[in-house]
Amino acid sequence: TGDGLDISLSYFEKYHPEYQRLEFKTGEKIFDWEVPLEWNIKDAYIENLNTKQRFAEFKKNNLHVVGYSIPINKTFDFNEFSERIHTHNENDYLIPYLTSYYKRYWGFCMSKKEKDSMQPGSYKVFIDSSLKKGKLNLSHAIIKGNSKKEILFSSYLCHPSMANNELSGPVVLNAVLNYIKTNYKKRKYTYRFIMQPETIGPIAYLSKFKDELIDKVICGFNLSCVGDERAYSYVSSPFENTLADKAIYSAIHKFKNFKKYSYLDRGSDERQYCSPRIKLPLITFSKSKFGEYPEYHSDADNLNLVTNKGLNESLEVMKTIIDAFEEGLYPKLLTYGEPQLGRRNLYPNLSRTGNVSSVKIRMDFLAYCDGKTNIFDICKIINCDLNSLLKEYKLLKKIKVIK
């Protein structure tokens, strides 16, 4: 909650006027939770009263303060507050990111090297923050299609200064929104986009829209940590049997750096969307999964880690899945028996042992175009990636062999 979230949502809303702002007031009951106080901060630091040297200056790096720290302006001996200075568990040079959830607390974060440089003595501890009644903000956009059935895209805005585990998700989400608006003026499906703070955001959103989402959403993707170049990964749905599981697997399983995680490895907003009484057909898509890369939750999760190439690779995965939905989820053969592809120059005219791989994909694809088997299942059955199969799909639709 607070001004930072409001400013961040406003940034994306100016590019996409389809967004609608939703507000939940402090104290409002949302399922088993309650909307927390609004937090804002202006400044913070620790000052050695003898040398006047300052440490953990908020204005130099906003990770220096534990998120949601209460205001304080007191003098302490170093030993009296040193346990409230948090350092990275594995790297002496990194500043960790920490937030206090729903408990009044104050604290600082710094590298172990900086903390070790602090001399014994008296220190002024200063945090100029506020916790007050306010509101929780989030934004959503619904891009309507011919069908009321929806594909959901969600990402979060709540981690300060995190490039991969924060900014990458909303950036790709909004690029997906732009792709749909630009390339599919007449859409088969409806698309829903949500930006919100993690955990408390989807709980608030579901408290308002759960019945509508349960009725309409047929496939969903939570976008988290989608900006690096190291991996393609996803956290499955609880039973690994949704359309989203099938879609993401078909799109990325052929990549050499592909990794699938069980729902038991969950940790982002899939926890809320897939909870037992909601059970939306949703997975979390990442490049390097949260918690699985060394820069995670530290000041090293920056724009050296996130690249234009990494972001665009994630966008391409989502575009391919959207193309599959919009081309037609259930391809159907228009002929009885195999179509005569030779006269269409799509099958070799000379018989020889073995099939050219592209021809085999084509024939295997056609063998399952019964109008009832979805394109993602076909990918898995014939061991083909979604992008390659889509090329065949478009070609065979063009010559009116399938629809």
KAWO-V74146 format. One record per run of one state. SS is the DSSP state (A for helix, B for strand, O for the rest). FROM is the first residue (numbers start at 1). TO is the last residue. Records with the same first field share a line. If there is no record, write none. Layout:
BEGIN
SS: FROM-TO  FROM-TO
END
This chain:
BEGIN
O: 1-2  14-19  26-28  31-32  35-37  49-53  56-61  66-66  68-68  70-71  87-95  97-98  100-104  106-107  110-111  117-121  133-134  144-149  157-162  184-189  197-199  224-231  236-242  253-257  262-262  266-269  274-281  287-297  299-307  328-331  334-341  345-356  368-369  371-374  383-385  399-401  403-403
A: 3-13  62-64  78-84  112-116  163-183  200-216  243-252  263-265  270-273  308-327  342-344  357-367  375-382  386-398
B: 20-25  29-30  33-34  38-48  54-55  65-65  67-67  69-69  72-77  85-86  96-96  99-99  105-105  108-109  122-132  135-143  150-156  190-196  217-223  232-235  258-261  282-286  298-298  332-333  370-370  402-402
END
